[in-house]
Amino acid sequence: MLLCRRNPPPVSYPFEIRDSLRRRYLAKGPCQPVGHEFPFTLIREKNRRFQVAWFKDYEWLEYSVSKDKAYCLYCYLFANNNRNRRHAFVNHEGSPGSSHSGCRMKVEQYRNQRGNVNQLLARQTTAMEDDYRTRLSTVVSVARILLEEESLHRGNFLEHISWVCKREENVNKVMGKNAPGNNQLTSPTIQRDIIECCAMETRKIILNELGEKKFALLEQMSLVLRFVNDKGMVLERFLGLVHVNETSAKVLKNAIDTFFAKHDLSLAKLRGQGYNGAANMSGEFNGLKTLILKENKNAHYIHCFAHQLQLVVVTASHESESVGDFFETLSMIEVLNQVEIGEISTGRGQNQEISLARPGDTRWDSHYTTIVRLFDMWNSVERSAGGVFDKMDCFQFVFIGKFMMKILGITNTLSKILQARDQNIGYALNMINVVKNKLQELREDGWDNLLKEVTEFCEGHSIDVPNMENFVHGRSRKRLKGGEPMTYLHHFWIDIFIKVIDVIAMEMDKHFTEANKELLRCVMCLDPSNSFANFDHVRLLQLAKLYSDDFSSTDIIELDHQFQNYICDMRSNEIFSNISNLGDLAKKMVKINYHTYFPLVYRLIELALILPVGTASVERTFSVMNVVKTDLRNRLGDDLLSDCLVCYFEKEIFRSINDEVIMQSFQNLASRRNQLRPLKIRRPNPC
């Protein structure tokens, strides 16, 4: 086995930063990608590969996925030469007087800060240690509160410290002017170290929760892992931001490789990719998903369902000129409304308690909310509409508004379902079919009710209602293809009502063509609804074959036998009679230990649940970023911003971490002037 040293080692860096580098490496620990599929190498005419069991035998051992080489962390940190050597691991450790043993002793000395020369010179008393603990505990507690609220900047930090000192006499005695001038623990460097430790401990829990499980990757420069935990629950966990200077697929792939190596993750464990439809992400030849599939054919790509749904509605609005004009007018009304309530400054106007929601450019659920509020607040909006009033005060505007409210009401429900963090492919596909059926029902049976509703609204607000049998006249005069005049009935029913519904139906078939692909057709066969009506063990065996790294030929044979017993048990067991969701099925199987009775079936269910439905979790991190990076914190570095986001976005995990864990992590991150006596603590279990 090749045992070589990484370059450049800490000794090659300036003297003043070597200590910090070594402590950060030790705090992180050796890179040990436990779940990686280690490749074979021909050595002395035999195929050999790295064994994961070696990590338990040699605590100093680490492995580079990109180089397929093993390293010694201790020697990397403290050896004085950079020569590469080939050693067996036992020979590398050598005798008590070997180079490795010397490096190991230096590591132990580094970890024992009480033996540090600076500590010995300080001759710290027990009282000084207690004061330091109180001071550090206060700083960590304040940082925790501000991180959870995302209001952590230097002004807020010092204000909170002052507030605590005024109310806690024991804290006031050791903080501020009562603390040593060189140990205030309020400097920007200390704050950054504490934030780094908070994020580091949060990531540790996430990665421990992930363990050796397979996972999917949701990425738009924000890395979210999707996996099934030990309780059968689908989780999506945010790990951090990927920092890139450009967004080409190759640069993004290199950034992901670096991020994975940093956190001991293996691309071989990846079983799903979820991105939007941008060419750099989903391109067939040079997209990110293609680059990953070249290395791992089991990392199946799913185009974000929620994004596809947005594209469907956008296309429908563009296909109809009348609908496009409606949304343009709606946006103009919104701007006027924002001026009226003072959100857009004009030097006049009074605030109102209720306002229209600003319609988003791509999030059509916001358009739905805007339309609902528009009709609810019609009279007040009409008064503030100014010159737009003429466009608003007509039958066509009301008709399209009421019509689109019905359309978006149907798609909005699906949009919310697709954005759920624990959603799964099977249920999403079922809901897409439900939406298609509802749209068809609206097309066949909804016209009369819609026309009646629009007519009653217009009559109640003194808006002229045209005779549907009359021809369209005025500036909006239209003609049929044969040149004959067009009636209002044809205009509203055929050109708007029927056309828009048909375009949406056609676009749904187009954008959700993945539902016709083999992978998702097979996944649907796992659906437990209606007493497992979609079950097809032949297709499910085909699904298992799509995951060749997870099912051997022997596993496929055994899986066939398990399926025969599994489906009989599921259909006859009352415990599973009311389950209609694949996610609920997985949780129930774990709860009653069925995942051990049918391990291969459950493995297939896990892989199906891992497939990402949408990228809503990724988009939420960008929303959080707008909260984190405010005018008061516009100079946040990339790593600090990523750490802040991890603590805020995964705040439930962050809250579960004992302050003592963070304090000990902070203490080990760098050489400290004061000692911190370790206490016995219990690390939190994953959710």
Secondary structure, DSSP 8 states (H G I E B T S, - for coil): -EE---SS-GGGS-HHHHHHHHHHHHHH-----TT-----EEETTEEE---TTHHHH-TTEEEETTTTEEEEHHHHHH-S----EE--HHHHH-STTSHHHHHHHHHHHHH-GGGSHHHHHHT--HHHHHHHHHHHHHHHHHHHHHHHHT--SHHHHHHHHHHHHHH-HHHHTTSGGGS-TT--S-SHHHHHHHHHHHHHHHHHHHHHHHTT--EEEEESSEEEEEEE-TTS-EEEEEEEE---SS--HHHHHHHHHHHHHHTT--GGGEEEEEE-S-HHHH-TTTSHHHHHHHH-TT-EEEE-HHHHHHHHHHHHHHH-HHHHHHHHHHHHHHHHHHHHTTSS-SS-----S-------SS-HHHHHHHHHHHHHTHHHHHHH-GGGHHHHSSHHHHHHHHHHHHHHHHHHHHHHHHT-TT--HHHHHHHHHHHHHHHHHHHHHSHHHHHHHHHHHHHHTT-----TTSB--GGG--B-TTS-B-BHHIIIIIIIIIHHHHHHHHHHHHHTGGGGSHHHHHHGGG--HHHHTT--HHHHHHHHHT-TTT--HHHHHHHHHHHHHHHHHHHH-GGGTT---HHHHHHHHHHTTHHHHSHHHHHHHHHHHHS----HHHHHHHHHHHHHS-GGGTT--HHHHHHHHHHHHTHHHHHHS-HHHHHHHHHHHS--SS-------------
